[in-house]
Amino acid sequence: MTIYTGRGDEGDTDLRDMSRVSKASPRIEAYGTVDEANALIGTVRPTGHDDLDELLETVQNHLHVVQADLANPEPDPDDPEVTGDLVEMLEHRIDAFDAELEPLRSFILPGGGEVGARLHHARTVTRR
């Protein structure tokens, strides 16, 4: 499997079924955004925060599933999918992290160190 198609670039790209679609398509914009968020999460993993690494790897793997789904114009029941179980697990992890913090008294300013800034950046990308 190659990471390029060899079909040239005239402002179009291939979907999973090899149909062509404009790179300006909302579908392509969406999986580009998911790819960007995934790459940003990847910048946090080598920072030595082992307590986050497994969770971030899980999120990255599921973001690949989202990307594959966006690239497929026809849903395939055999493909992996992101389920409510993942969302529930993430909510529990968020609640656990939140329980370790002081109650919020104002909006959070992005930053708080290199790792925090990188995660804030990834968070803003996912809000598009």
Backbone as a chain_set.jsonl record, in Angstrom:
{"seq": "MTIYTGRGDEGDTDLRDMSRVSKASPRIEAYGTVDEANALIGTVRPTGHDDLDELLETVQNHLHVVQADLANPEPDPDDPEVTGDLVEMLEHRIDAFDAELEPLRSFILPGGGEVGARLHHARTVTRR", "coords": {"N": [[0.851, -1.177, 0.0], [0.639, 2.15, -0.913], [1.325, 5.58, 0.039], [0.48, 7.472, -1.633], [-1.394, 8.271, -4.617], [-0.627, 8.553, -7.254], [-2.109, 9.694, -9.215], [-2.058, 12.306, -9.883], [-2.64, 15.812, -9.165], [-5.257, 17.713, -9.317], [-6.806, 19.305, -7.802], [-8.582, 17.533, -6.826], [-9.356, 14.525, -4.988], [-9.06, 11.065, -4.003], [-11.679, 9.015, -2.736], [-12.333, 6.27, -0.51], [-13.491, 4.304, -2.119], [-12.368, 4.854, -4.509], [-13.64, 6.805, -5.958], [-13.717, 10.182, -7.159], [-13.383, 13.324, -5.549], [-13.803, 16.772, -4.79], [-11.132, 18.55, -3.23], [-12.03, 20.592, -1.726], [-14.318, 19.74, -0.616], [-16.706, 19.28, 2.039], [-16.442, 16.811, 3.346], [-13.763, 16.082, 2.895], [-12.497, 18.221, 4.113], [-13.326, 17.696, 6.722], [-12.052, 15.193, 7.322], [-9.454, 15.999, 7.057], [-9.237, 17.779, 9.172], [-9.612, 16.035, 11.337], [-7.333, 14.491, 10.974], [-5.373, 16.433, 11.45], [-5.864, 16.995, 14.184], [-5.228, 14.492, 15.228], [-2.488, 14.355, 14.629], [-1.555, 16.458, 16.226], [-2.146, 15.468, 18.779], [-0.35, 13.409, 18.718], [2.018, 14.81, 19.096], [2.176, 15.155, 21.788], [2.589, 12.699, 22.951], [5.381, 11.804, 23.018], [6.417, 13.228, 25.171], [6.926, 12.243, 27.663], [4.919, 11.846, 29.501], [3.744, 9.352, 30.765], [1.403, 8.557, 31.978], [-0.56, 9.57, 30.389], [-0.098, 8.5, 27.901], [-1.143, 5.937, 27.043], [-3.912, 6.454, 26.963], [-3.963, 8.545, 25.072], [-2.958, 7.214, 22.823], [-5.043, 5.4, 22.401], [-7.104, 7.199, 21.757], [-5.994, 8.285, 19.405], [-5.992, 5.992, 17.725], [-8.74, 5.584, 17.465], [-9.428, 7.941, 16.191], [-8.334, 7.44, 13.707], [-10.152, 5.543, 12.824], [-12.414, 7.155, 12.57], [-11.517, 8.822, 10.499], [-11.276, 6.92, 8.411], [-13.946, 6.22, 8.132], [-15.023, 8.651, 7.251], [-13.781, 8.77, 4.78], [-15.045, 6.877, 3.326], [-17.603, 6.542, 1.149], [-19.76, 4.81, 1.239], [-21.145, 3.208, 3.916], [-19.634, 0.468, 5.592], [-20.537, -2.446, 7.09], [-18.672, -4.169, 8.165], [-16.502, -2.708, 8.881], [-14.481, -1.22, 11.473], [-15.889, 0.737, 14.16], [-16.498, 3.826, 15.872], [-17.795, 3.78, 19.035], [-20.48, 4.303, 21.421], [-19.447, 3.377, 23.785], [-16.753, 4.108, 23.767], [-16.975, 6.885, 23.91], [-18.181, 7.106, 26.417], [-16.11, 6.037, 28.034], [-14.141, 7.986, 27.616], [-15.431, 10.213, 28.734], [-15.526, 9.417, 31.417], [-12.778, 9.37, 31.999], [-12.185, 12.082, 31.624], [-13.738, 13.164, 33.695], [-12.352, 12.043, 35.867], [-9.824, 13.276, 35.638], [-10.676, 15.896, 35.977], [-11.587, 15.847, 38.602], [-9.265, 15.989, 40.029], [-8.542, 18.597, 39.996], [-8.715, 22.045, 41.102], [-11.864, 23.697, 41.704], [-13.292, 25.343, 38.859], [-13.091, 28.829, 38.366], [-13.122, 30.668, 36.463], [-12.795, 31.178, 32.886], [-10.587, 28.928, 31.196], [-7.293, 29.71, 30.44], [-5.519, 28.963, 27.548], [-2.563, 27.042, 27.659], [-0.305, 26.583, 30.251], [2.043, 25.186, 30.34], [4.142, 23.144, 28.194], [2.945, 20.652, 27.393], [0.256, 21.051, 28.132], [-0.357, 23.254, 26.475], [-0.089, 22.086, 23.942], [-2.138, 20.168, 24.04], [-4.344, 21.862, 24.355], [-4.247, 23.097, 21.862], [-4.845, 20.893, 20.181], [-7.431, 20.429, 21.135], [-8.774, 22.762, 20.261], [-8.719, 22.39, 17.517], [-10.392, 20.182, 17.213], [-12.826, 21.318, 17.654], [-13.73, 22.515, 15.369]], "CA": [[0.0, 0.0, 0.0], [1.409, 3.386, -0.951], [0.642, 6.715, 0.669], [0.098, 8.387, -2.701], [-2.165, 7.56, -5.634], [-0.013, 8.656, -8.567], [-3.132, 10.137, -10.166], [-1.957, 13.738, -10.116], [-3.409, 16.663, -8.256], [-5.973, 18.787, -10.014], [-7.786, 19.811, -6.849], [-9.461, 16.434, -6.443], [-8.709, 13.428, -4.273], [-9.82, 9.812, -4.027], [-12.288, 8.425, -1.553], [-11.931, 4.872, -0.333], [-13.968, 3.503, -3.253], [-11.645, 5.41, -5.65], [-14.35, 7.902, -6.601], [-13.004, 11.442, -6.992], [-14.154, 14.389, -4.92], [-13.02, 17.996, -4.639], [-10.466, 18.728, -1.94], [-12.798, 21.601, -0.995], [-15.511, 19.069, -0.102], [-16.789, 19.218, 3.505], [-15.944, 15.499, 3.792], [-12.301, 16.138, 2.894], [-12.153, 19.173, 5.181], [-13.536, 17.025, 8.011], [-11.011, 14.24, 7.699], [-8.216, 16.755, 7.236], [-9.262, 18.306, 10.539], [-9.373, 14.896, 12.233], [-5.918, 14.148, 10.807], [-4.603, 17.462, 12.156], [-6.009, 16.753, 15.626], [-4.477, 13.279, 15.533], [-1.065, 14.707, 14.609], [-1.279, 17.276, 17.411], [-2.114, 14.552, 19.922], [0.912, 12.69, 18.598], [3.141, 15.613, 19.603], [2.185, 15.069, 23.254], [2.968, 11.357, 23.404], [6.791, 11.596, 23.38], [6.869, 14.187, 26.188], [7.255, 11.559, 28.909], [3.761, 11.737, 30.393], [3.293, 7.98, 30.552], [0.031, 8.423, 32.458], [-1.445, 9.962, 29.294], [0.274, 7.873, 26.638], [-2.084, 4.882, 26.639], [-5.174, 7.105, 26.609], [-3.785, 9.281, 23.821], [-2.85, 6.229, 21.741], [-6.409, 4.918, 22.159], [-7.812, 8.259, 21.032], [-5.446, 8.345, 18.05], [-6.493, 4.853, 16.949], [-10.146, 5.821, 17.147], [-9.485, 9.003, 15.188], [-8.11, 6.778, 12.415], [-11.436, 4.932, 12.458], [-13.255, 8.263, 12.098], [-11.014, 9.21, 9.18], [-11.644, 5.883, 7.449], [-15.382, 6.342, 7.921], [-15.241, 9.833, 6.421], [-13.249, 8.508, 3.441], [-15.835, 5.82, 2.712], [-18.935, 7.065, 0.85], [-20.771, 3.803, 1.568], [-20.786, 2.527, 5.167], [-19.366, -0.967, 5.512], [-20.796, -2.987, 8.431], [-17.505, -4.91, 8.656], [-15.47, -1.766, 9.324], [-14.572, -0.826, 12.888], [-16.606, 1.997, 14.361], [-16.413, 4.472, 17.176], [-19.058, 3.47, 19.702], [-20.81, 5.029, 22.638], [-18.56, 2.913, 24.861], [-15.552, 4.946, 23.754], [-17.367, 8.203, 24.417], [-18.372, 6.952, 27.862], [-14.79, 5.886, 28.648], [-13.486, 9.296, 27.599], [-16.101, 11.066, 29.722], [-15.062, 8.992, 32.75], [-11.396, 9.842, 32.161], [-12.26, 13.538, 31.806], [-14.227, 13.385, 35.061], [-11.275, 11.702, 36.805], [-8.844, 14.37, 35.581], [-11.322, 17.091, 36.53], [-11.686, 15.693, 40.061], [-7.96, 16.316, 40.608], [-8.316, 20.037, 39.862], [-9.521, 22.985, 41.874], [-13.047, 24.114, 40.938], [-13.065, 26.462, 37.947], [-13.678, 30.11, 38.753], [-13.107, 31.489, 35.253], [-12.4, 30.415, 31.712], [-9.205, 28.452, 31.213], [-6.414, 30.266, 29.419], [-4.671, 27.923, 26.978], [-1.163, 27.09, 28.068], [-0.045, 25.721, 31.396], [3.189, 24.34, 30.031], [4.201, 22.651, 26.819], [1.946, 19.601, 27.156], [-1.056, 21.687, 28.188], [-0.539, 24.072, 25.279], [-0.308, 21.181, 22.807], [-3.48, 19.587, 24.164], [-5.297, 22.935, 24.044], [-4.246, 23.248, 20.41], [-5.624, 19.768, 19.647], [-8.833, 20.659, 21.506], [-9.379, 23.78, 19.398], [-8.895, 21.808, 16.185], [-11.561, 19.29, 17.227], [-14.057, 22.11, 17.767], [-14.108, 23.082, 14.056]], "C": [[0.894, 1.236, 0.0], [0.621, 4.504, -0.286], [0.295, 7.787, -0.358], [-0.601, 7.573, -3.781], [-1.494, 7.561, -6.994], [-0.973, 9.155, -9.628], [-3.073, 11.632, -10.416], [-2.851, 14.514, -9.172], [-4.001, 17.822, -9.043], [-7.062, 19.348, -9.108], [-8.793, 18.771, -6.416], [-8.653, 15.396, -5.684], [-9.616, 12.208, -4.32], [-10.458, 9.537, -2.68], [-11.895, 6.956, -1.53], [-12.345, 3.992, -1.507], [-13.363, 3.962, -4.583], [-12.471, 6.411, -6.449], [-13.604, 9.195, -6.278], [-13.952, 12.476, -6.389], [-13.231, 15.594, -4.763], [-12.373, 18.054, -3.262], [-11.147, 19.808, -1.105], [-14.076, 21.017, -0.398], [-15.53, 19.094, 1.423], [-16.26, 17.896, 4.069], [-14.419, 15.527, 3.903], [-11.817, 17.107, 3.967], [-12.276, 18.494, 6.54], [-12.415, 16.034, 8.298], [-9.632, 14.865, 7.719], [-8.113, 17.318, 8.645], [-9.002, 17.196, 11.553], [-7.901, 14.484, 12.167], [-5.028, 15.15, 11.548], [-4.674, 17.266, 13.666], [-5.192, 15.537, 16.047], [-2.975, 13.576, 15.58], [-0.689, 15.542, 15.832], [-1.231, 16.419, 18.67], [-0.8, 13.775, 19.912], [2.108, 13.482, 19.099], [3.236, 15.572, 21.117], [2.788, 13.747, 23.716], [4.441, 11.2, 23.741], [7.301, 12.511, 24.496], [7.137, 13.55, 27.539], [6.121, 11.49, 29.904], [3.118, 10.368, 30.178], [1.86, 7.762, 31.01], [-0.975, 8.797, 31.367], [-1.247, 9.126, 28.038], [-0.734, 6.833, 26.169], [-3.422, 5.482, 26.205], [-5.047, 7.816, 25.262], [-3.636, 8.34, 22.633], [-4.228, 5.662, 21.395], [-7.199, 5.941, 21.357], [-7.306, 8.337, 19.595], [-5.961, 7.198, 17.179], [-7.952, 5.042, 16.565], [-10.31, 6.97, 16.153], [-9.188, 8.449, 13.797], [-9.394, 6.111, 11.929], [-12.38, 6.006, 11.919], [-12.818, 8.689, 10.696], [-11.416, 8.193, 8.112], [-13.129, 5.952, 7.129], [-15.691, 7.537, 7.015], [-14.783, 9.608, 4.981], [-14.067, 7.476, 2.679], [-17.239, 6.335, 2.429], [-20.071, 6.099, 1.171], [-20.361, 3.089, 2.849], [-20.63, 1.023, 4.953], [-19.554, -1.549, 6.91], [-19.623, -3.777, 9.006], [-16.389, -3.999, 9.158], [-15.606, -1.491, 10.816], [-15.321, 0.495, 13.003], [-16.351, 2.528, 15.763], [-17.777, 4.304, 17.828], [-19.289, 4.379, 20.901], [-19.945, 4.609, 23.811], [-17.289, 3.75, 24.929], [-15.868, 6.319, 24.33], [-17.533, 8.146, 25.93], [-17.034, 6.816, 28.59], [-14.074, 7.229, 28.709], [-14.115, 10.241, 28.618], [-15.667, 10.705, 31.14], [-13.636, 9.466, 33.008], [-11.36, 11.351, 32.378], [-12.713, 13.858, 33.22], [-13.14, 13.1, 36.089], [-10.199, 12.788, 36.814], [-9.409, 15.619, 36.251], [-11.387, 17.033, 38.053], [-10.374, 16.046, 40.758], [-7.686, 17.818, 40.629], [-9.153, 20.832, 40.85], [-10.749, 23.345, 41.045], [-12.722, 25.332, 40.057], [-13.777, 27.709, 38.451], [-13.724, 31.073, 37.57], [-12.77, 30.583, 34.072], [-10.935, 30.02, 31.825], [-8.434, 29.137, 30.093], [-5.55, 29.139, 28.867], [-3.213, 28.122, 27.381], [-0.936, 26.115, 29.194], [1.124, 24.792, 31.175], [3.071, 23.781, 28.633], [3.115, 21.619, 26.516], [0.541, 20.193, 27.151], [-1.343, 22.504, 26.941], [-0.809, 23.195, 24.057], [-1.707, 20.565, 22.855], [-4.561, 20.631, 23.917], [-5.38, 23.145, 22.535], [-5.07, 22.128, 19.763], [-7.11, 19.952, 19.938], [-9.49, 21.671, 20.573], [-9.606, 23.25, 17.987], [-10.149, 20.945, 16.159], [-12.873, 20.053, 17.305], [-14.501, 22.714, 16.438], [-15.404, 22.508, 13.564]], "O": [[1.802, 1.351, 0.823], [-0.587, 4.394, -0.074], [-0.136, 8.882, 0.004], [-0.436, 6.355, -3.865], [-1.752, 6.677, -7.81], [-0.684, 9.052, -10.82], [-3.946, 12.178, -11.09], [-3.698, 13.952, -8.478], [-3.31, 18.782, -9.383], [-8.103, 19.806, -9.578], [-9.755, 19.086, -5.715], [-7.423, 15.391, -5.731], [-10.799, 12.314, -4.641], [-9.87, 9.787, -1.628], [-11.207, 6.469, -2.427], [-11.639, 3.045, -1.855], [-13.787, 3.52, -5.651], [-12.042, 6.83, -7.524], [-12.939, 9.292, -5.247], [-15.149, 12.498, -6.678], [-12.018, 15.441, -4.619], [-12.973, 17.663, -2.261], [-10.877, 19.93, 0.09], [-14.835, 21.732, 0.258], [-14.48, 18.945, 2.048], [-15.69, 17.876, 5.159], [-13.853, 15.053, 4.888], [-10.831, 16.835, 4.653], [-11.431, 18.691, 7.413], [-11.874, 16.028, 9.403], [-8.72, 14.317, 8.339], [-7.036, 17.332, 9.241], [-8.26, 17.391, 12.515], [-7.296, 14.166, 13.191], [-4.053, 14.765, 12.193], [-3.657, 17.361, 14.352], [-4.543, 15.547, 17.093], [-2.274, 13.099, 16.473], [0.381, 15.349, 16.409], [-0.372, 16.619, 19.529], [-0.212, 13.515, 20.962], [3.115, 12.892, 19.49], [4.275, 15.919, 21.677], [3.43, 13.691, 24.765], [4.744, 10.495, 24.704], [8.506, 12.561, 24.74], [7.536, 14.243, 28.474], [6.34, 11.108, 31.054], [2.094, 10.24, 29.507], [1.171, 6.883, 30.493], [-2.13, 8.375, 31.426], [-2.143, 9.055, 27.196], [-1.138, 6.85, 25.007], [-3.997, 5.066, 25.199], [-5.927, 7.697, 24.41], [-4.135, 8.635, 21.547], [-4.541, 5.466, 20.22], [-7.88, 5.592, 20.393], [-8.104, 8.445, 18.664], [-6.326, 7.413, 16.023], [-8.352, 4.695, 15.454], [-11.246, 6.962, 15.354], [-9.734, 8.941, 12.81], [-9.681, 6.123, 10.732], [-13.068, 5.785, 10.922], [-13.653, 8.891, 9.815], [-11.85, 8.575, 7.025], [-13.527, 5.764, 5.98], [-16.527, 7.438, 6.116], [-15.344, 10.198, 4.058], [-13.805, 7.229, 1.502], [-18.007, 6.548, 3.367], [-21.213, 6.519, 1.354], [-19.326, 2.423, 2.869], [-21.401, 0.399, 4.225], [-18.814, -1.192, 7.827], [-19.583, -4.029, 10.21], [-15.439, -4.465, 9.787], [-16.709, -1.523, 11.361], [-15.376, 1.273, 12.051], [-16.035, 1.786, 16.693], [-18.799, 4.649, 17.234], [-18.402, 5.119, 21.326], [-19.729, 5.394, 24.735], [-16.803, 4.065, 26.015], [-15.112, 6.848, 25.144], [-17.075, 9.04, 26.642], [-16.844, 7.416, 29.649], [-13.473, 7.573, 29.726], [-13.405, 10.989, 29.29], [-15.464, 11.59, 31.971], [-13.319, 9.913, 34.111], [-10.601, 11.845, 33.211], [-12.138, 14.727, 33.875], [-13.013, 13.827, 37.074], [-9.717, 13.175, 37.878], [-8.711, 16.31, 36.995], [-11.255, 18.059, 38.72], [-10.37, 16.365, 41.947], [-6.7, 18.26, 41.22], [-10.164, 20.352, 41.364], [-10.695, 23.307, 39.816], [-11.977, 26.225, 40.46], [-14.92, 27.649, 38.905], [-14.295, 32.159, 37.666], [-12.499, 29.393, 34.233], [-10.144, 30.704, 32.475], [-8.868, 29.143, 28.941], [-4.91, 28.426, 29.639], [-2.714, 29.246, 27.429], [-1.327, 24.951, 29.107], [1.184, 23.715, 31.769], [2.042, 23.923, 27.971], [2.443, 21.71, 25.489], [-0.268, 19.88, 26.278], [-2.451, 22.454, 26.407], [-1.661, 23.523, 23.231], [-2.378, 20.457, 21.829], [-5.595, 20.316, 23.328], [-6.467, 23.347, 21.994], [-5.9, 22.394, 18.893], [-7.952, 19.664, 19.087], [-10.625, 21.474, 20.139], [-10.58, 23.623, 17.334], [-10.894, 20.972, 15.179], [-13.932, 19.481, 17.046], [-15.546, 23.361, 16.381], [-15.869, 22.869, 12.483]]}, "num_chains": 1, "name": "protein.A"}
